Amino acid sequence: MIDINFYMSIFDLKQRIMSGEKIDSREVIDRFEEYRSEVPVVYNIETTNACNMRCEMCPRTTMMTRKVETMDDRVFDRVIDEIEPFSSLEWEKWQAFVEEKYGISRNDMSENHYFLHVIPKVVQLHGYGDPLLDTRLPERVKKMTEKGLQSYFSCNPANINVEKNIDIFNNGLGYIKYSIESVDDFIHKKIRGDASNFEAAYKKIICMLEAKKKYGFTTTIVITMLDLNRKDQLDEFKKLQKAFSGHDVYIYLKSQDQQWYQDKNEGTNSIHWTEFCQFPWSSMTIKSNGEAAMCVEDFNNEIILGDTRKQSLREIWNGGEYERLRRSHFELDREMKCTGQCDMKLIGRFVV
């Protein structure tokens, strides 16, 4: 989830800033604090950082050094208990806003539709791990459904076990995304590692679709391909679309984000990455050990803003560490990872 009310409130100010108008940073800080909710909104909960893939584009493969662990039930429950879903009126207002301001219909199917019409309403259960390796996932999804929260996670098709995963669907999972980088097994293994296999993954996804139809599950099954800027990328994506033609799936080509992992700067088609970063004011990230990190991209938990094992979300969100993080986005602190490494633009680049 993201704080849709904050996004809507700052939109006109953001447009002025992004268009080049020089606005005093003190004014922007005041406006951001005025519109920032004191009630925290959670973007993602990394239920586990365990993974059995060796994906070439993922920093987990070569750069992550933190301990592999799965979130304690008590921590997960404490976090979920503090999150509130948006009302139907709030969500309708947001969808109308997206259609008017961004020109993206709620009935579209694209990368930017997914970011603006899906991501804001769901709590992501993935980070730097595959949630399907979390044996407590069905119970976690059930708890969220009972709270009125929409759950979503991205996973590796190789880890699908239809018999075991059926409980996740039955417990009300909102969205599940499978990443497929090629319809060719050799290419897929080269990108995702030896544990990946397109043919096997395709059969498993078809089985999941059949189970969804048979039992009337409402889960949206999403198929995505990362745009790795390969010369045959669009041809590969068309082949993927053809493979799932006629099936009940949401399919789109996704820009690769955080390319500093590979010292690349190949650009992106995502609205999310062309605007300045709003995470410090719009949402929280909770990692598998219960720590509140600056955002999902902080794979080694280098910037910790609090600990949900000892503090409430509200205490962390309105506390001193978060205040310092927000200030550092304006001050462009060179010692901060956000300034030195992240691909996203920081607000400090646009204000005076």
C-alpha angles and dihedrals in degrees: 000000000000127000098264092183091058091048092051094044096053097038098101091044090048091052091052091049095046092047090062103262108149109231126179110258091225090061092049092047090052093048093047091051091046092055098036112104117234087213107082124237117206120220098185144355114205099213091183137001093203115121136167097199129096101207115183094218097049123094089211088074096060110003111038112102103164121112118277110239144146122236117262114246093235091055093048092049093049091052095047091048090062097049122090125196120234116260119248089250092053091049094048090051090051095049091049089048092052091049092049101040102032099026093230116137119224087233095057127108114214145105093272093043089054093050096046104032102033113022096056093061101042133072108226114225096195135080123144096343142054113263090208086073089060106093091197093058098105091055092046092052090048092053091051093048091051088052091052093249122138114230127209138169141171118225145168115269089219089070096055114123107177095200094049096038095052091086090059090057092042090053092059108267108183103203136001122188126202118196115216118176101182143004087225114087094212093053092043092054091048091056103034103025136256093297090066124088127170098205094051092042092050092053091049093050091050088052089051090051091051091050090049091054094043096051099031096242115176096209114129111228111213126197118195137176121202115235099232091170093249116165090241095041099117092044089052091050092050089052089051091050090050092050091057097035111136093018126115098253139126106227131182144151111250126208115235111248133201095030092173085087086075099026090251132138104185097145132238140244093211120113087211092066097042094058122069118268114277099172096107089062102031111042151002134233121212118196129212093265092052097257120139106230128191091259143322091281092066093095095172097041092243096156110047118184099180147327121255090201088070106019138047119246089246093054091051096043093051096036135107098264092057090046090054092048091052091049092048090057088061096040094045092224104207092210091059118096091224091062099039103041118009118103093217119099116247124223091238090072092065106041134066 
